[in-house]
Amino acid sequence: MGDLWTIDDMAAAMVARRAGELPEAVIGISIDSRTIKPGEAFFAIKGDAHDGHDFVAAAVRAKAGVAVVSNRKRANVGKDAPLLVVRDVLTGLRKLAAAARARSRAQIIAVTGSVGKTSTKEALNLALSRDGETHASAASFNNHWGVPLSLSRLPASARYAVFEIGMNHAGEITPLTKLVRPHIAVITTIEPVHLEFFASIEKIADAKAEIFRGLEPGGAAVLNRDNPHFERLARRAKHAGVARVVSFGEAESSDCRLIKCALQPESSTVVADILGTRIDYKIGAPGRHQVLNSLAVLGAASLAGADLALAALALAEFRAAAGRGTRLKLALNGGEALVIDESYNANPTSMRAAIALLAQAPVGQRGRRIAVLGDMLELGAKGVDLHRALADVLTDSDIDLVFCAGPLMQSLWQALPPERRGGYAENAAALQGDVVAAVHAGDAVMVKGSAGSKMAPIVKALVSHSSRQAAPERV
Protein backbone atom coordinates (compact mmCIF):
# COMPACT_ATOMS: atom_id res chain seq x y z
CA MET A 1 0.00 0.00 0.00
CA GLY A 2 1.38 3.38 -1.01
CA ASP A 3 1.45 6.57 0.99
CA LEU A 4 -1.74 8.62 1.11
CA TRP A 5 -0.36 11.79 2.68
CA THR A 6 3.06 13.08 3.64
CA ILE A 7 3.19 14.56 7.12
CA ASP A 8 4.41 17.83 5.60
CA ASP A 9 1.34 18.06 3.37
CA MET A 10 -1.01 17.12 6.20
CA ALA A 11 0.49 19.69 8.56
CA ALA A 12 0.35 22.39 5.90
CA ALA A 13 -3.26 21.65 4.93
CA MET A 14 -4.50 21.64 8.52
CA VAL A 15 -2.17 24.38 9.84
CA ALA A 16 -1.08 21.84 12.44
CA ARG A 17 1.66 21.93 15.06
CA ARG A 18 3.91 18.87 15.27
CA ALA A 19 4.76 16.92 18.43
CA GLY A 20 6.66 13.70 19.06
CA GLU A 21 8.51 11.57 16.55
CA LEU A 22 6.55 11.66 13.32
CA PRO A 23 6.80 9.42 10.25
CA GLU A 24 7.41 10.89 6.82
CA ALA A 25 3.96 9.81 5.60
CA VAL A 26 0.78 7.92 6.45
CA ILE A 27 -0.93 5.21 4.42
CA GLY A 28 -4.51 5.99 5.41
CA ILE A 29 -6.89 7.82 7.74
CA SER A 30 -9.01 6.38 10.55
CA ILE A 31 -11.35 7.60 13.27
CA ASP A 32 -11.67 4.18 14.95
CA SER A 33 -8.88 2.91 17.22
CA ARG A 34 -10.37 -0.60 17.06
CA THR A 35 -9.79 -1.02 13.33
CA ILE A 36 -6.87 1.33 12.66
CA LYS A 37 -4.01 -0.16 10.66
CA PRO A 38 -0.30 0.39 11.37
CA GLY A 39 0.90 3.53 9.62
CA GLU A 40 -2.51 5.23 9.43
CA ALA A 41 -3.38 8.64 10.88
CA PHE A 42 -5.90 8.65 13.73
CA PHE A 43 -8.27 11.64 13.92
CA ALA A 44 -9.62 12.12 17.45
CA ILE A 45 -13.09 13.32 16.47
CA LYS A 46 -15.62 14.08 19.17
CA GLY A 47 -18.88 12.28 18.41
CA ASP A 48 -22.30 12.18 20.03
CA ALA A 49 -21.36 9.29 22.33
CA HIS A 50 -17.55 9.28 22.50
CA ASP A 51 -14.58 11.63 22.28
CA GLY A 52 -11.80 10.29 20.09
CA HIS A 53 -9.22 11.82 22.41
CA ASP A 54 -10.06 9.06 24.89
CA PHE A 55 -8.76 6.51 22.39
CA VAL A 56 -5.52 8.14 21.22
CA ALA A 57 -3.43 5.87 23.47
CA ALA A 58 -5.13 2.80 21.99
CA ALA A 59 -4.48 4.08 18.47
CA VAL A 60 -0.80 4.66 19.26
CA ARG A 61 -0.52 1.15 20.74
CA ALA A 62 -2.00 -0.14 17.48
CA LYS A 63 0.93 1.59 15.72
CA ALA A 64 -0.91 4.59 14.28
CA GLY A 65 1.60 6.74 12.41
CA VAL A 66 0.23 9.95 13.91
CA ALA A 67 -2.77 11.14 15.90
CA VAL A 68 -4.53 14.40 15.11
CA VAL A 69 -5.69 16.03 18.34
CA SER A 70 -7.09 19.38 19.45
CA ASN A 71 -4.92 21.92 21.21
CA ARG A 72 -7.41 21.95 24.09
CA LYS A 73 -6.96 18.20 24.70
CA ARG A 74 -3.21 18.06 24.01
CA ALA A 75 -2.36 17.89 27.72
CA ASN A 76 -4.44 14.70 28.09
CA VAL A 77 -2.34 12.83 25.51
CA GLY A 78 0.99 11.11 26.24
CA LYS A 79 4.05 13.33 25.96
CA ASP A 80 5.85 11.15 23.44
CA ALA A 81 2.88 10.35 21.20
CA PRO A 82 3.32 11.28 17.52
CA LEU A 83 0.86 14.14 17.08
CA LEU A 84 -0.44 16.81 14.78
CA VAL A 85 -2.13 19.41 16.98
CA VAL A 86 -4.93 21.53 15.55
CA ARG A 87 -7.47 23.96 16.92
CA ASP A 88 -10.40 21.61 16.17
CA VAL A 89 -10.07 18.05 14.86
CA LEU A 90 -13.19 17.99 12.66
CA THR A 91 -12.24 21.35 11.15
CA GLY A 92 -8.77 19.94 10.51
CA LEU A 93 -10.31 16.93 8.75
CA ARG A 94 -12.37 19.25 6.55
CA LYS A 95 -9.25 21.21 5.63
CA LEU A 96 -7.45 18.01 4.71
CA ALA A 97 -10.46 16.94 2.64
CA ALA A 98 -10.35 20.27 0.78
CA ALA A 99 -6.65 19.70 0.08
CA ALA A 100 -7.44 16.20 -1.23
CA ARG A 101 -9.99 17.67 -3.59
CA ALA A 102 -7.62 20.41 -4.73
CA ARG A 103 -4.88 17.96 -5.68
CA SER A 104 -7.21 15.43 -7.35
CA ARG A 105 -7.55 15.06 -11.11
CA ALA A 106 -10.32 12.46 -10.79
CA GLN A 107 -13.76 12.67 -12.32
CA ILE A 108 -15.92 13.06 -9.24
CA ILE A 109 -19.52 11.91 -8.84
CA ALA A 110 -21.75 12.78 -5.87
CA VAL A 111 -24.89 10.78 -5.13
CA THR A 112 -27.89 11.81 -3.06
CA GLY A 113 -31.61 10.98 -3.00
CA SER A 114 -34.31 9.79 -0.64
CA VAL A 115 -33.68 6.11 -1.37
CA GLY A 116 -30.89 4.10 -2.98
CA LYS A 117 -27.90 6.36 -2.30
CA THR A 118 -25.60 3.69 -0.94
CA SER A 119 -26.45 0.97 -3.45
CA THR A 120 -26.06 3.44 -6.34
CA LYS A 121 -22.72 4.61 -4.95
CA GLU A 122 -21.53 1.01 -4.61
CA ALA A 123 -22.68 0.13 -8.12
CA LEU A 124 -20.84 3.18 -9.50
CA ASN A 125 -17.71 2.15 -7.62
CA LEU A 126 -17.91 -1.31 -9.18
CA ALA A 127 -18.70 -0.03 -12.68
CA LEU A 128 -16.00 2.66 -12.78
CA SER A 129 -13.29 0.48 -11.27
CA ARG A 130 -13.24 -1.61 -14.44
CA ASP A 131 -11.98 1.45 -16.32
CA GLY A 132 -9.48 2.88 -13.84
CA GLU A 133 -8.56 3.43 -10.21
CA THR A 134 -11.72 4.37 -8.33
CA HIS A 135 -12.23 5.69 -4.81
CA ALA A 136 -15.61 5.64 -3.05
CA SER A 137 -17.11 6.47 0.33
CA ALA A 138 -16.99 3.59 2.76
CA ALA A 139 -20.33 2.28 4.08
CA SER A 140 -22.83 5.15 4.38
CA PHE A 141 -20.32 7.86 5.30
CA ASN A 142 -22.54 10.65 4.01
CA ASN A 143 -22.82 13.24 6.81
CA HIS A 144 -20.86 16.17 8.28
CA TRP A 145 -17.94 13.94 9.29
CA GLY A 146 -18.39 11.02 6.88
CA VAL A 147 -18.02 13.10 3.72
CA PRO A 148 -14.79 14.89 4.76
CA LEU A 149 -13.39 11.58 6.04
CA SER A 150 -14.13 9.90 2.71
CA LEU A 151 -12.73 12.82 0.72
CA SER A 152 -9.55 13.03 2.80
CA ARG A 153 -8.93 9.37 1.88
CA LEU A 154 -9.01 10.16 -1.87
CA PRO A 155 -5.66 9.09 -3.39
CA ALA A 156 -4.04 11.60 -5.70
CA SER A 157 -3.74 8.80 -8.28
CA ALA A 158 -7.48 8.00 -8.52
CA ARG A 159 -9.12 8.38 -11.92
CA TYR A 160 -12.68 8.34 -10.57
CA ALA A 161 -14.25 9.05 -7.18
CA VAL A 162 -17.79 8.55 -5.88
CA PHE A 163 -19.19 10.20 -2.76
CA GLU A 164 -22.53 9.72 -1.04
CA ILE A 165 -24.15 12.83 0.43
CA GLY A 166 -27.09 12.59 2.82
CA MET A 167 -29.29 14.85 4.90
CA ASN A 168 -32.34 14.95 7.12
CA HIS A 169 -32.57 18.75 7.43
CA ALA A 170 -32.42 21.59 4.92
CA GLY A 171 -28.99 23.18 4.59
CA GLU A 172 -26.96 20.04 5.33
CA ILE A 173 -26.01 19.17 1.76
CA THR A 174 -24.72 22.62 0.74
CA PRO A 175 -21.42 22.61 2.71
CA LEU A 176 -20.78 18.98 1.78
CA THR A 177 -21.25 19.40 -1.96
CA LYS A 178 -19.11 22.56 -1.90
CA LEU A 179 -16.39 20.48 -0.26
CA VAL A 180 -16.66 17.58 -2.75
CA ARG A 181 -17.12 19.83 -5.83
CA PRO A 182 -18.45 17.03 -8.06
CA HIS A 183 -18.42 17.00 -11.85
CA ILE A 184 -21.60 14.90 -11.87
CA ALA A 185 -24.45 14.95 -9.34
CA VAL A 186 -26.92 12.05 -9.18
CA ILE A 187 -30.28 12.31 -7.39
CA THR A 188 -31.78 8.83 -7.27
CA THR A 189 -35.34 9.84 -6.35
CA ILE A 190 -37.43 12.09 -4.10
CA GLU A 191 -39.75 10.33 -1.67
CA PRO A 192 -41.54 11.03 1.65
CA VAL A 193 -38.53 10.45 3.89
CA HIS A 194 -37.62 12.59 6.95
CA LEU A 195 -41.08 14.19 6.77
CA GLU A 196 -40.77 14.91 10.47
CA PHE A 197 -38.30 17.66 9.56
CA PHE A 198 -39.92 19.06 6.39
CA ALA A 199 -43.20 20.85 5.71
CA SER A 200 -43.72 18.98 2.41
CA ILE A 201 -42.12 16.56 -0.01
CA GLU A 202 -41.40 19.55 -2.27
CA LYS A 203 -39.18 20.92 0.49
CA ILE A 204 -37.36 17.59 0.55
CA ALA A 205 -36.73 17.98 -3.19
CA ASP A 206 -35.38 21.48 -2.63
CA ALA A 207 -33.03 20.21 0.08
CA LYS A 208 -31.72 17.47 -2.20
CA ALA A 209 -31.25 20.06 -4.97
CA GLU A 210 -28.64 21.74 -2.79
CA ILE A 211 -26.21 19.24 -4.31
CA PHE A 212 -26.13 21.41 -7.46
CA ARG A 213 -24.55 24.30 -5.53
CA GLY A 214 -21.18 22.57 -5.44
CA LEU A 215 -21.19 21.25 -9.00
CA GLU A 216 -18.11 22.18 -11.01
CA PRO A 217 -18.56 24.49 -14.04
CA GLY A 218 -19.65 22.41 -17.03
CA GLY A 219 -20.99 19.70 -14.74
CA ALA A 220 -24.03 17.48 -15.23
CA ALA A 221 -27.02 16.50 -13.12
CA VAL A 222 -28.49 12.98 -13.47
CA LEU A 223 -32.16 12.98 -12.44
CA ASN A 224 -35.02 10.47 -12.22
CA ARG A 225 -37.42 11.27 -15.09
CA ASP A 226 -40.14 9.04 -13.64
CA ASN A 227 -40.26 10.92 -10.35
CA PRO A 228 -42.99 13.59 -10.09
CA HIS A 229 -40.42 16.10 -8.84
CA PHE A 230 -38.19 15.83 -11.92
CA GLU A 231 -39.18 19.20 -13.37
CA ARG A 232 -38.70 20.93 -10.03
CA LEU A 233 -35.20 19.46 -9.71
CA ALA A 234 -34.36 20.28 -13.33
CA ARG A 235 -35.36 23.91 -12.75
CA ARG A 236 -33.23 24.03 -9.62
CA ALA A 237 -30.30 22.60 -11.58
CA LYS A 238 -30.62 25.20 -14.33
CA HIS A 239 -30.95 27.99 -11.77
CA ALA A 240 -27.72 26.77 -10.13
CA GLY A 241 -25.93 26.97 -13.49
CA VAL A 242 -25.72 23.25 -14.19
CA ALA A 243 -24.58 22.84 -17.78
CA ARG A 244 -26.43 19.61 -18.58
CA VAL A 245 -29.40 17.73 -17.15
CA VAL A 246 -29.51 14.02 -18.00
CA SER A 247 -32.65 12.04 -17.20
CA PHE A 248 -33.09 8.34 -16.48
CA GLY A 249 -36.14 6.11 -16.17
CA GLU A 250 -38.86 4.31 -18.07
CA ALA A 251 -40.35 7.46 -19.62
CA GLU A 252 -39.91 7.67 -23.39
CA SER A 253 -38.16 11.02 -23.07
CA SER A 254 -35.46 9.68 -20.71
CA ASP A 255 -31.87 10.11 -21.86
CA CYS A 256 -31.00 6.85 -20.10
CA ARG A 257 -34.11 4.78 -20.83
CA LEU A 258 -35.21 1.34 -19.74
CA ILE A 259 -36.37 -0.56 -22.83
CA LYS A 260 -37.19 -3.83 -21.08
CA CYS A 261 -36.10 -5.95 -18.16
CA ALA A 262 -36.64 -9.42 -16.75
CA LEU A 263 -36.75 -9.65 -12.96
CA GLN A 264 -35.47 -12.87 -11.45
CA PRO A 265 -35.42 -13.82 -7.74
CA GLU A 266 -31.68 -13.12 -7.40
CA SER A 267 -30.80 -10.93 -10.41
CA SER A 268 -32.22 -8.99 -13.36
CA THR A 269 -31.46 -8.72 -17.06
CA VAL A 270 -31.83 -5.34 -18.71
CA VAL A 271 -32.01 -3.77 -22.13
CA ALA A 272 -31.52 0.00 -22.04
CA ASP A 273 -30.63 3.00 -24.13
CA ILE A 274 -27.86 4.94 -22.40
CA LEU A 275 -27.34 8.35 -23.99
CA GLY A 276 -28.03 6.94 -27.45
CA THR A 277 -26.27 3.59 -27.04
CA ARG A 278 -28.36 0.43 -26.75
CA ILE A 279 -26.88 -1.98 -24.25
CA ASP A 280 -27.84 -5.37 -22.75
CA TYR A 281 -26.58 -6.25 -19.27
CA LYS A 282 -27.23 -8.18 -16.09
CA ILE A 283 -27.49 -6.88 -12.51
CA GLY A 284 -26.40 -9.32 -9.85
CA ALA A 285 -28.94 -8.07 -7.29
CA PRO A 286 -32.72 -8.40 -7.66
CA GLY A 287 -35.42 -5.74 -7.76
CA ARG A 288 -36.89 -3.17 -10.16
CA HIS A 289 -35.42 -0.38 -8.02
CA GLN A 290 -31.94 -1.75 -8.74
CA VAL A 291 -32.75 -1.84 -12.45
CA LEU A 292 -33.84 1.81 -12.49
CA ASN A 293 -30.85 2.97 -10.45
CA SER A 294 -28.54 1.10 -12.82
CA LEU A 295 -29.66 3.50 -15.55
CA ALA A 296 -28.33 6.39 -13.45
CA VAL A 297 -25.13 4.45 -12.78
CA LEU A 298 -24.41 3.84 -16.46
CA GLY A 299 -25.43 7.37 -17.42
CA ALA A 300 -23.07 8.86 -14.84
CA ALA A 301 -20.28 6.48 -15.82
CA SER A 302 -20.65 7.48 -19.46
CA LEU A 303 -20.63 11.19 -18.57
CA ALA A 304 -17.46 10.62 -16.56
CA GLY A 305 -15.76 9.20 -19.65
CA ALA A 306 -15.68 5.56 -18.57
CA ASP A 307 -16.05 2.65 -20.97
CA LEU A 308 -19.79 1.98 -21.03
CA ALA A 309 -19.47 -1.68 -22.05
CA LEU A 310 -17.06 -2.43 -19.20
CA ALA A 311 -19.26 -0.58 -16.72
CA ALA A 312 -22.34 -2.53 -17.75
CA LEU A 313 -20.48 -5.85 -17.66
CA ALA A 314 -19.32 -5.12 -14.10
CA LEU A 315 -22.90 -4.81 -12.82
CA ALA A 316 -23.33 -8.57 -13.09
CA GLU A 317 -21.08 -8.76 -10.01
CA PHE A 318 -23.12 -6.26 -8.00
CA ARG A 319 -24.53 -7.58 -4.72
CA ALA A 320 -26.71 -5.96 -2.10
CA ALA A 321 -24.81 -4.60 0.91
CA ALA A 322 -25.31 -5.98 4.41
CA GLY A 323 -28.73 -5.05 5.73
CA ARG A 324 -29.86 -3.80 2.32
CA GLY A 325 -31.16 -6.99 0.76
CA THR A 326 -28.43 -9.47 1.68
CA ARG A 327 -29.71 -13.02 1.22
CA LEU A 328 -28.95 -15.80 3.66
CA LYS A 329 -29.88 -19.46 3.32
CA LEU A 330 -30.67 -21.04 6.66
CA ALA A 331 -30.35 -24.78 7.19
CA LEU A 332 -33.33 -25.91 9.25
CA ASN A 333 -34.82 -29.28 10.10
CA GLY A 334 -36.26 -30.63 6.89
CA GLY A 335 -34.53 -28.25 4.47
CA GLU A 336 -33.64 -24.60 3.94
CA ALA A 337 -35.22 -21.20 4.52
CA LEU A 338 -34.28 -17.90 2.91
CA VAL A 339 -33.74 -14.69 4.87
CA ILE A 340 -33.67 -11.34 3.07
CA ASP A 341 -31.89 -8.93 5.40
CA GLU A 342 -33.25 -5.41 4.86
CA SER A 343 -32.69 -4.38 8.48
CA TYR A 344 -30.37 -1.41 7.85
CA ASN A 345 -33.12 1.20 7.42
CA ALA A 346 -36.63 1.78 6.10
CA ASN A 347 -39.02 4.33 4.65
CA PRO A 348 -42.30 3.90 2.74
CA THR A 349 -40.60 3.62 -0.66
CA SER A 350 -37.85 1.20 0.34
CA MET A 351 -40.41 -0.83 2.31
CA ARG A 352 -42.52 -1.30 -0.82
CA ALA A 353 -39.43 -2.31 -2.78
CA ALA A 354 -38.49 -4.85 -0.12
CA ILE A 355 -42.00 -6.31 -0.10
CA ALA A 356 -41.78 -6.64 -3.88
CA LEU A 357 -38.50 -8.54 -3.47
CA LEU A 358 -40.13 -10.87 -0.96
CA ALA A 359 -43.00 -11.45 -3.37
CA GLN A 360 -40.45 -12.60 -5.98
CA ALA A 361 -38.54 -14.85 -3.59
CA PRO A 362 -38.76 -18.59 -4.19
CA VAL A 363 -40.35 -20.75 -1.49
CA GLY A 364 -40.45 -24.49 -0.87
CA GLN A 365 -43.40 -26.77 -1.49
CA ARG A 366 -45.08 -25.79 1.79
CA GLY A 367 -43.14 -22.59 2.32
CA ARG A 368 -44.56 -19.18 3.11
CA ARG A 369 -43.46 -15.62 2.43
CA ILE A 370 -43.08 -13.90 5.78
CA ALA A 371 -42.53 -10.16 6.38
CA VAL A 372 -41.03 -9.05 9.71
CA LEU A 373 -41.44 -5.30 9.91
CA GLY A 374 -40.34 -2.61 12.35
CA ASP A 375 -41.33 1.04 12.61
CA MET A 376 -40.40 3.48 9.85
CA LEU A 377 -39.20 6.56 11.72
CA GLU A 378 -39.02 10.32 11.03
CA LEU A 379 -42.33 10.39 9.14
CA GLY A 380 -43.99 13.01 11.33
CA ALA A 381 -47.76 13.37 11.45
CA LYS A 382 -48.23 11.04 8.46
CA GLY A 383 -46.47 8.13 10.17
CA VAL A 384 -49.56 6.19 11.26
CA ASP A 385 -51.27 6.50 7.86
CA LEU A 386 -48.09 5.50 5.96
CA HIS A 387 -47.73 2.38 8.10
CA ARG A 388 -51.40 1.42 7.76
CA ALA A 389 -51.18 1.81 3.96
CA LEU A 390 -48.75 -1.10 3.79
CA ALA A 391 -51.60 -3.53 4.51
CA ASP A 392 -52.86 -3.34 0.92
CA VAL A 393 -49.31 -3.66 -0.43
CA LEU A 394 -48.72 -6.82 1.58
CA THR A 395 -52.08 -8.30 0.59
CA ASP A 396 -51.64 -7.48 -3.10
CA SER A 397 -48.16 -9.04 -2.98
CA ASP A 398 -49.56 -12.28 -1.50
CA ILE A 399 -47.36 -12.13 1.60
CA ASP A 400 -48.59 -15.01 3.75
CA LEU A 401 -47.63 -13.87 7.23
CA VAL A 402 -46.66 -10.52 8.76
CA PHE A 403 -44.91 -9.87 12.07
CA CYS A 404 -44.89 -6.28 13.34
CA ALA A 405 -42.78 -4.51 15.97
CA GLY A 406 -43.20 -0.99 17.33
CA PRO A 407 -45.95 1.50 18.15
CA LEU A 408 -46.28 2.76 14.56
CA MET A 409 -46.46 -0.76 13.15
CA GLN A 410 -49.44 -1.41 15.41
CA SER A 411 -51.55 0.54 12.89
CA LEU A 412 -50.45 -1.88 10.16
CA TRP A 413 -51.10 -4.86 12.42
CA GLN A 414 -54.67 -3.72 13.04
CA ALA A 415 -55.27 -3.19 9.31
CA LEU A 416 -54.10 -6.68 8.30
CA PRO A 417 -56.57 -9.48 7.61
CA PRO A 418 -56.55 -11.91 10.57
CA GLU A 419 -55.18 -14.75 8.48
CA ARG A 420 -52.04 -12.73 7.67
CA ARG A 421 -51.21 -11.78 11.25
CA GLY A 422 -48.12 -13.58 12.48
CA GLY A 423 -47.45 -11.64 15.67
CA TYR A 424 -47.09 -8.18 17.17
CA ALA A 425 -44.84 -6.79 19.92
CA GLU A 426 -43.99 -3.32 21.21
CA ASN A 427 -40.38 -3.70 20.10
CA ALA A 428 -38.14 -5.96 18.03
CA ALA A 429 -36.54 -7.66 21.02
CA ALA A 430 -39.95 -8.82 22.27
CA LEU A 431 -40.89 -10.11 18.81
CA GLN A 432 -37.68 -12.04 18.20
CA GLY A 433 -38.66 -15.33 19.84
CA ASP A 434 -41.98 -15.53 18.01
CA VAL A 435 -40.29 -15.00 14.64
CA VAL A 436 -37.61 -17.64 15.24
CA ALA A 437 -40.23 -20.15 16.38
CA ALA A 438 -42.44 -19.50 13.35
CA VAL A 439 -39.89 -19.93 10.55
CA HIS A 440 -39.49 -23.39 9.09
CA ALA A 441 -37.93 -25.03 6.05
CA GLY A 442 -39.22 -23.73 2.72
CA ASP A 443 -40.06 -20.22 4.03
CA ALA A 444 -38.74 -16.91 2.68
CA VAL A 445 -38.45 -14.24 5.39
CA MET A 446 -37.79 -10.52 4.90
CA VAL A 447 -36.75 -8.39 7.90
CA LYS A 448 -36.95 -4.60 7.61
CA GLY A 449 -37.29 -1.47 9.73
CA SER A 450 -35.62 1.86 10.42
CA ALA A 451 -32.24 1.65 12.11
CA GLY A 452 -33.80 2.92 15.34
CA SER A 453 -36.24 0.01 15.29
CA LYS A 454 -33.33 -2.39 15.90
CA MET A 455 -34.48 -5.18 13.60
CA ALA A 456 -30.97 -6.52 12.84
CA PRO A 457 -30.88 -8.72 15.99
CA ILE A 458 -33.83 -10.67 14.59
CA VAL A 459 -31.71 -11.59 11.57
CA LYS A 460 -28.87 -12.61 13.88
CA ALA A 461 -31.26 -14.72 15.93
CA LEU A 462 -32.46 -16.54 12.81
CA VAL A 463 -28.86 -17.15 11.75
CA SER A 464 -27.98 -18.36 15.25
CA HIS A 465 -30.97 -20.73 15.22
CA SER A 466 -29.78 -22.08 11.88
CA SER A 467 -26.16 -22.44 13.05
CA ARG A 468 -27.27 -24.74 15.83
CA GLN A 469 -28.47 -27.06 13.07
CA ALA A 470 -26.10 -26.17 10.19
CA ALA A 471 -24.15 -23.11 9.04
CA PRO A 472 -26.06 -20.41 7.13
CA GLU A 473 -24.96 -19.74 3.59
CA ARG A 474 -24.76 -16.25 2.06
CA VAL A 475 -26.17 -16.11 -1.46
Secondary structure, DSSP 8 states (H G I E B T S, - for coil): ---SEEHHHHHHHHT-EEES---SEES-EES-TTT--TT-EEE--B-SS-BGGGGHHHHHHTT-SEEEEEGGGGGGS-TTS-EEEES-HHHHHHHHHHHHHHH--SEEEEEE-SS-HHHHHHHHHHHHHTTS-EEE--TT--STTHHHHHHHT--TT-SEEEEE---SSTTSHHHHHHHH--SEEEE----S-SGGG-SSHHHHHHHHGGGGGG--TT-EEEEETTSTTHHHHHHHHHHTT-SEEEEEESSTT-SEEEEEEEE-SS-EEEEEEETTEEEEEEESS-SHHHHHHHHHHHHHHHHTT--HHHHHHHGGG----TTTTEEEEEEETTEEEEEEEETT---HHHHHHHHHHHHHS---TT--EEEEEE---S-GGGHHHHHHTHHHHHHHTT--EEEEESTTHHHHHHHS-GGGEEEEESSHHHHHHHHHHH--TT-EEEEE--GGG--HHHHHHHHHHHHTTS--EE-
